[in-house]
Amino acid sequence: MQNSRELPAPRREPPPRQATYELEIAIVGVGAVTALYVWAMRGLDTAPGALLGHGLGVVGFLLMLATETLYSLRKRSRGRPRGRLSTWLQWHIVMGIVGSYMVLLHTAWRFNGLAGVVTLLTAVVVLSGFVGRYVYTAIPRTVDGAELSLAELEMQLAVSATRLESLARPGAAPSAVALTSLLASPASLPCGPLVALLARPLLAWRDRSARRRILAALGTLDQATATEVSRLLAERQRLLRQVASLATARRLLALWHTVHLPLGVALFVLAFVHIGAALYYATLLR
């Protein structure tokens, strides 16, 4: 009787980062603030120096201040940090959008003097944040927000190729064009790295059409196999785009940081000056 030894369990790769809904949450928050503002306009003064205007400015500024500090502290935390980095980033974006919108309402659409400069700089920082988010999401990450390396992406490509080869059996009679598209190498992606980064929605739409053509060329497949092949093809197309654009995305994100961070510092310096001036002229001189 042979002695059997238990084999170690295969190492599981960390799951990819899940989709987040920070923009949807921010839109709901902006809609709620707008509804309350419109309702309050019927009986309250909305001037920047009035109670409502001050309240919007204070809450909005506190949200923006939390946006600037909390996420940065979480990124630099050691030991056992609380929560996933991706979750902190999600609320970083939500508070930045909602807080900036409340500051805009605080101005009552008056853009004179230092307050106007602060408002303009706020809009620039918010737009810069949208650009940064788009570039940030182009870099593949785990569910905890850690970046995936090029070697990890290529390993995932190899795994998907093996799985696709096992599903696209000879009996399915795939055409040469379909099989070439099925197992395309990263170098054969028909676009440059910058296009692969900036035109992701258009490329995703193009890839959906390519998947339909490949599935049609593979012949008759049962529903379960066709669903799995479609899923693997979508994953492979995404990995090909990420491999092609990874280096460019990292360079652009580093460049974005060098621009966005000084803008944020300048914004808060001017905001504190504006707050100090408002307190001086509105309170101390009375």
N, C-alpha and C positions, 0 to 999 in steps of 0.2 A: 504494500500500500504506500503510495507516494505521499510525501508530506507537501501540503499546499501552503504557500505563503500568500498572505494578503498583499496585493499590489497597492502602492500609495495612490490616493485619489488624484486624478489629474488636476493640475493647477488651473484655476479659473481666472480668466482675464477680467480685469475690472470693467464693469458695464460702461458703455458710452454715456456721455452727458445727455440727460433728458431735456426735452423741449421745455422752455420756460415761457411765462405769459406776462412778463413785466409791462409790455406795451399795452396789452389789454387791460391790466389792472390800473395802469396810469390813466388810460382813457376813461375808465369808470370813475376814478378819483376826480379827474378834471370835470367830468359831467356832473358829479355830485356837488363840487364846489361851485360850478356855474349855476346850478339850480338854486342853491342856497343864496348865492349872490343876487340873482334876479329876484328872488322872493324878498330879500332884505332891501332891495332898491325901492320897494313900494313905500317904505316908511322910515328908512334910515338914510342918513347922509353918507355918501360913498366917497367923499373927498379924502385925500391921503392923510390929512390931519385929524379926521373924525375918528370916532370909536371903531367903526367897522373897518375903515382903512388901516388904522393902526393895528387892529387885530389880525387882518390879513397879512400885513407886512411882518409882524412879529412871528406868527406861525409859519409863514412861508420861509422867512430867514432861518428859523430854527430847523426846519426840514432840510434846507440847503446846507446848513452847517453840519447837520448829522450826515448828510450825503457825503460831504467832503472829508469827514473825520472817521466815521465808524467803519466804512469799508477799508480804508487805508490801515486802520488799527488791526482789523481782522486779518488782512494780508500779512502783516508783520508779526502776528501773534505767535508765540511759541508754546510748547507743551501740548495741552489738550484744548484746542480752540472750540468755541461753541458754534455749532451749525456748519453746514457746507459753504464753501466759498461761493459756489454758484448761487445759493440762496441769498447770501449777503449782497452779491452783485445785483440780483434781481430787485431787491428792495432799495439798493443804491440808485438804480435807474428810476424806480417808481417815485421815491422821495424827491429826486432831482427834478423830475418833470412836474409833479404836483406842486412842490415848493416854489419853483420858478414861476408857475402859472399864478400862484397866489400873490407873489411879489408883483407880477404884472397887473393884477387886479388892484393891488394896493396903490399903484400909481394913478388909478382912475384915468388912464390914457393921457396923462400929462407927462411930457418927456423934456422938461426944462432943467437946466443946470446939472449939478452932480447926479441928481436922481435919474436924469435921462441917460447919462453916461453909464450908470450902474445897470439900468434896464437894458441898454444896448449890449453891454458886456455880458449880461445874463443870457440874452438870446444867443450870443455867439458861443458861450460855453455850452448851452443846451444843444445847439446844432453840432458842435464839436463832439459832444457826448454821443449823439446818434451815429456819427461817423465812426467813433471809437467802438461802439457796440457792434456795428456791422463788421468791422475788421476783426474784433475779438471773437465773434462767433464763427469766423472762417477758420480759426485754429482749432483742430480737434482736441477734445478734452475728455477726461473721465467724469463720472458723476460728481466727484468731489472738486472738480475744477482744475485738476492737474493736467498740464499739457502732455499730449502724446508725442512721442518721438517719431522721426521718419522710419526708423527700424520697426517700430510697433505697427505703423500703418502698412508697411510693406509685408509684415507678417500676416496681418489681417487680409491683405490682398491675396497672399498665397493660400490661406485657408479658404477664402471664398472661391478661388480658382479650382481647388481640389473638390470642393463640394459641388460646384457647377459641373465639373467633368463627370462626376458620378451621377448627376441627375440627367445630363444631356447624353443619354446612352446612344450607342450606335443604332439601336432600333428606332430611335426618334428621327433619324436621317436629317441631321441639321445641315444646312447649306454651308459652303465654305465661308461666305460672307458673314453669316450668323455666328459661326464658331470663332472667326477672327474678332468680331465685335465682342463676343462673349468673354474672351480671354485676352483682351487688349492689354498691352503693357503700358505703364505710366507714361513712357516716352511718346506713345502714339496718340495721346490725347490731342485732338485737333484744335488746340488753342494755346496761347501763351499763358504764363503764370499770372500776369496781371489781369488778363481777361477771365481766367478761371476764378480769380478772387472777386473782381468787381461785378461780373455778369452772372453770379450764381443763380438768381431766379430764372434768367433766360436759359442757362445751361440745364437747369433742372427740368424746364419745360421741354427742351430738346431731347433730354435723356428719356423722358417718358415716352416720346414718340419712338425713340430707338428701341426701347424695351418691347413695345407692341410689335415692331417689325421682327425683332429677334424671336419672340414667342411664336409669331406666325410662321417663321422659317423653321422652327424646331419641329413642327408637325403637331400631331395630335398628342396631347398630354392630359392625364387625369387632372381633376381640379386641384387636388392637394399638391401635386408636383408642379403644376403651372403657377400656383400661388407662391410656392417656395422658390422657384426659379425667378419669378418676378421680384421677390424680396431680395434675393441674393444679387440680382442684377442691379437693383437700386442701390444696395449697399456698396457694390463694386464701383458703380459710377460715382458715388459720393467719395469713396476712397481715392479714386483716380484724380478727382478734382482737388482733394485735399493734399495729395502728394505733390501735384503740379504747382500748387499755390502756397505751400507751407512756408518756404523760405521768404517769399515775397510778403506774406501776411505778417510774419514776425518782424521783418524790417519796417513795414508800414506801421505796425503797432508801436514799435520803439520810437519812430518818428512822431507818431501821434502823441505819445506821452510827453515828448520834449516840448510840444506846443500846448497841449491841453493843461498840463499842470501849472505852468506860469500864468496862463489865462485865469485859472481858478484862484491862484494866489492873488492876482491883481484884482479880481472881482471882490474877494472878501476884504482886502485892504480898503478898497473904495467903499464897500458896504459899511464897514465899521466907521469910516470917516463920515459917511452920510448919517449913520445912526447917532454918532456923537454930535454932529451939527444940528440934527433935528431935536435932540434932547436939549441942547444949549439954547437954541432959538425959541423952542416951543415951551420950555419949562423954566429954565434958569433966568431968562430975561423977562419973565412975566412978573 
